[in-house]
């Protein structure tokens, strides 16, 4: 089975990521790679996740360079996409500049209180759209639901 691979623009990457319910944050924990499944939202081109204030994730990623990945695949049409972002993570604070933690963002599925948000600003954002060659040309924008 032949497939067609199309590289995505930055705008296409962000639009597709905004449709995914969960993604994976990849960071370093105790000098080893770590991956956690998180829900997220896209806000002004940044990836925003909610977490606990004293949680290990926020402590591990604060000020660090991290990777973030989201994807989708449809086995019936043999098509899908994958987007990877690399950038600096930081604790999101209120827009008023008070330094208080921002409490907006996606509602985490994990139990417990998650009042803090972490924001990842992608310095690198790459994406690919894969489709079966017998389905016609790859059309990544067709994978993005209308707003």
C-alpha positions as a Markdown table, in Angstrom:
| # | Residue | x | y | z |
|---|---|---|---|---|
| 1 | Unk | 0.0 | 0.0 | 0.0 |
| 2 | Unk | 1.5 | 3.3 | -1.1 |
| 3 | Unk | 1.1 | 6.4 | 1.0 |
| 4 | Unk | 1.5 | 10.1 | 0.4 |
| 5 | Unk | 3.3 | 12.2 | 3.1 |
| 6 | Unk | 2.7 | 16.0 | 3.1 |
| 7 | Unk | 4.5 | 18.4 | 5.3 |
| 8 | Unk | 2.3 | 20.8 | 7.2 |
| 9 | Unk | 2.6 | 24.6 | 7.6 |
| 10 | Unk | 2.8 | 26.1 | 11.1 |
| 11 | Unk | -0.8 | 27.3 | 10.8 |
| 12 | Unk | -2.0 | 23.8 | 9.8 |
| 13 | Unk | 0.0 | 22.3 | 12.7 |
| 14 | Unk | -1.7 | 24.6 | 15.2 |
| 15 | Unk | -5.2 | 24.1 | 13.7 |
| 16 | Unk | -4.8 | 20.3 | 13.8 |
| 17 | Unk | -3.4 | 20.3 | 17.3 |
| 18 | Unk | -6.4 | 22.3 | 18.5 |
| 19 | Unk | -8.7 | 19.4 | 17.5 |
| 20 | Unk | -6.8 | 16.8 | 19.5 |
| 21 | Unk | -8.2 | 15.9 | 23.0 |
| 22 | Unk | -4.9 | 14.8 | 24.4 |
| 23 | Unk | -1.2 | 15.1 | 23.6 |
| 24 | Unk | 2.1 | 13.9 | 25.1 |
| 25 | Unk | 4.7 | 16.1 | 26.8 |
| 26 | Unk | 8.2 | 14.8 | 26.6 |
| 27 | Unk | 10.7 | 16.1 | 29.2 |
| 28 | Unk | 13.7 | 15.1 | 31.3 |
| 29 | Unk | 13.1 | 13.6 | 34.8 |
| 30 | Unk | 16.1 | 12.5 | 36.8 |
| 31 | Unk | 18.3 | 12.7 | 33.7 |
| 32 | Unk | 16.0 | 10.2 | 31.9 |
| 33 | Unk | 13.4 | 10.9 | 29.2 |
| 34 | Unk | 9.8 | 11.0 | 30.5 |
| 35 | Unk | 6.5 | 11.1 | 28.6 |
| 36 | Unk | 3.1 | 12.0 | 30.1 |
| 37 | Unk | -0.3 | 12.1 | 28.5 |
| 38 | Unk | -2.0 | 15.4 | 29.1 |
| 39 | Unk | -5.0 | 17.3 | 27.8 |
| 40 | Unk | -4.2 | 20.8 | 26.5 |
| 41 | Unk | -5.5 | 23.8 | 24.6 |
| 42 | Unk | -3.9 | 26.1 | 22.1 |
| 43 | Unk | -3.8 | 29.7 | 23.1 |
| 44 | Unk | -2.2 | 32.4 | 20.9 |
| 45 | Unk | 0.1 | 29.8 | 19.3 |
| 46 | Unk | 1.2 | 28.4 | 22.7 |
| 47 | Unk | 0.3 | 25.0 | 24.2 |
| 48 | Unk | -1.3 | 25.3 | 27.6 |
| 49 | Unk | -1.7 | 22.4 | 30.1 |
| 50 | Unk | -3.2 | 22.4 | 33.6 |
| 51 | Unk | -1.3 | 20.9 | 36.5 |
| 52 | Unk | -1.0 | 20.8 | 40.3 |
| 53 | Unk | 1.0 | 23.6 | 41.9 |
| 54 | Unk | 3.4 | 21.3 | 43.8 |
| 55 | Unk | 3.3 | 18.6 | 41.2 |
| 56 | Unk | 6.4 | 16.9 | 39.8 |
| 57 | Unk | 5.5 | 17.8 | 36.2 |
| 58 | Unk | 5.4 | 21.5 | 36.8 |
| 59 | Unk | 8.7 | 21.4 | 38.7 |
| 60 | Unk | 10.3 | 19.3 | 36.0 |
| 61 | Unk | 9.3 | 21.4 | 33.1 |
| 62 | Unk | 9.5 | 25.0 | 34.5 |
| 63 | Unk | 12.1 | 26.8 | 32.4 |
| 64 | Unk | 13.1 | 23.6 | 30.5 |
| 65 | Unk | 13.1 | 22.9 | 26.8 |
| 66 | Unk | 10.4 | 20.2 | 26.2 |
| 67 | Unk | 8.8 | 18.5 | 23.3 |
| 68 | Unk | 5.1 | 18.1 | 22.8 |
| 69 | Unk | 3.3 | 15.8 | 20.4 |
| 70 | Unk | -0.3 | 15.4 | 19.3 |
| 71 | Unk | -1.7 | 13.2 | 16.5 |
| 72 | Unk | -4.7 | 11.5 | 15.0 |
| 73 | Unk | -5.1 | 8.5 | 12.7 |
| 74 | Unk | -8.1 | 7.0 | 10.9 |
| 75 | Unk | -7.6 | 3.4 | 10.1 |
| 76 | Unk | -10.6 | 3.3 | 7.8 |
| 77 | Unk | -9.1 | 5.9 | 5.4 |
| 78 | Unk | -5.5 | 5.2 | 6.3 |
| 79 | Unk | -4.9 | 8.8 | 6.9 |
| 80 | Unk | -3.7 | 10.9 | 9.8 |
| 81 | Unk | -1.4 | 13.5 | 11.1 |
| 82 | Unk | 1.3 | 14.1 | 13.6 |
| 83 | Unk | 2.6 | 17.4 | 15.0 |
| 84 | Unk | 5.7 | 17.9 | 17.2 |
| 85 | Unk | 6.5 | 21.1 | 19.0 |
| 86 | Unk | 9.8 | 21.9 | 20.8 |
| 87 | Unk | 10.0 | 24.9 | 23.0 |
| 88 | Unk | 10.5 | 26.4 | 26.4 |
| 89 | Unk | 8.0 | 25.6 | 29.1 |
| 90 | Unk | 7.1 | 28.1 | 31.9 |
| 91 | Unk | 4.4 | 28.5 | 34.5 |
| 92 | Unk | 1.6 | 30.6 | 33.1 |
| 93 | Unk | 0.8 | 33.6 | 35.2 |
| 94 | Unk | -2.1 | 36.0 | 35.2 |
| 95 | Unk | -2.2 | 38.5 | 32.3 |
| 96 | Unk | -2.3 | 41.4 | 34.8 |
| 97 | Unk | 1.4 | 40.7 | 35.6 |
| 98 | Unk | 0.7 | 40.0 | 39.3 |
| 99 | Unk | 2.7 | 36.8 | 39.2 |
| 100 | Unk | -0.2 | 34.7 | 40.4 |
| 101 | Unk | -0.8 | 31.4 | 38.6 |
| 102 | Unk | -3.2 | 31.4 | 35.7 |
| 103 | Unk | -6.1 | 29.1 | 36.4 |
| 104 | Unk | -7.6 | 28.9 | 32.9 |
| 105 | Unk | -7.0 | 26.2 | 30.4 |
| 106 | Unk | -8.2 | 22.7 | 29.8 |
| 107 | Unk | -9.8 | 20.7 | 32.6 |
| 108 | Unk | -7.5 | 17.8 | 33.5 |
| 109 | Unk | -9.0 | 14.3 | 33.5 |
| 110 | Unk | -6.8 | 13.3 | 36.5 |
| 111 | Unk | -8.3 | 13.5 | 39.9 |
| 112 | Unk | -7.3 | 16.3 | 42.3 |
| 113 | Unk | -6.9 | 20.0 | 42.3 |
| 114 | Unk | -5.0 | 21.5 | 39.3 |
| 115 | Unk | -5.0 | 25.3 | 39.6 |
| 116 | Unk | -1.8 | 26.0 | 37.7 |
| 117 | Unk | -1.1 | 26.2 | 34.0 |
| 118 | Unk | 2.1 | 25.6 | 32.1 |
| 119 | Unk | 2.6 | 27.2 | 28.8 |
| 120 | Unk | 4.9 | 25.9 | 26.0 |
| 121 | Unk | 5.9 | 28.4 | 23.3 |
| 122 | Unk | 6.9 | 26.3 | 20.3 |
| 123 | Unk | 10.3 | 27.4 | 18.8 |
| 124 | Unk | 10.1 | 24.5 | 16.4 |
| 125 | Unk | 6.8 | 23.2 | 15.1 |
| 126 | Unk | 6.7 | 20.4 | 12.5 |
| 127 | Unk | 3.9 | 18.3 | 11.2 |
| 128 | Unk | 3.1 | 15.6 | 8.7 |
| 129 | Unk | -0.1 | 14.5 | 7.1 |
| 130 | Unk | -0.3 | 10.9 | 5.8 |
| 131 | Unk | -2.8 | 9.6 | 3.4 |
| 132 | Unk | -3.2 | 6.4 | 1.3 |
| 133 | Unk | -2.2 | 7.0 | -2.3 |
| 134 | Unk | -5.4 | 5.3 | -3.5 |
| 135 | Unk | -7.5 | 7.9 | -1.6 |
| 136 | Unk | -6.2 | 10.7 | -3.9 |
| 137 | Unk | -3.8 | 13.5 | -3.1 |
| 138 | Unk | -3.1 | 14.3 | 0.5 |
| 139 | Unk | -5.3 | 17.2 | 1.7 |
| 140 | Unk | -4.2 | 18.1 | 5.2 |
| 141 | Unk | -6.8 | 21.0 | 5.5 |
| 142 | Unk | -9.6 | 18.4 | 4.9 |
| 143 | Unk | -8.6 | 16.8 | 8.3 |
| 144 | Unk | -9.3 | 20.1 | 10.1 |
| 145 | Unk | -12.9 | 20.4 | 11.2 |
| 146 | Unk | -14.4 | 23.8 | 10.3 |
| 147 | Unk | -14.6 | 26.4 | 13.1 |
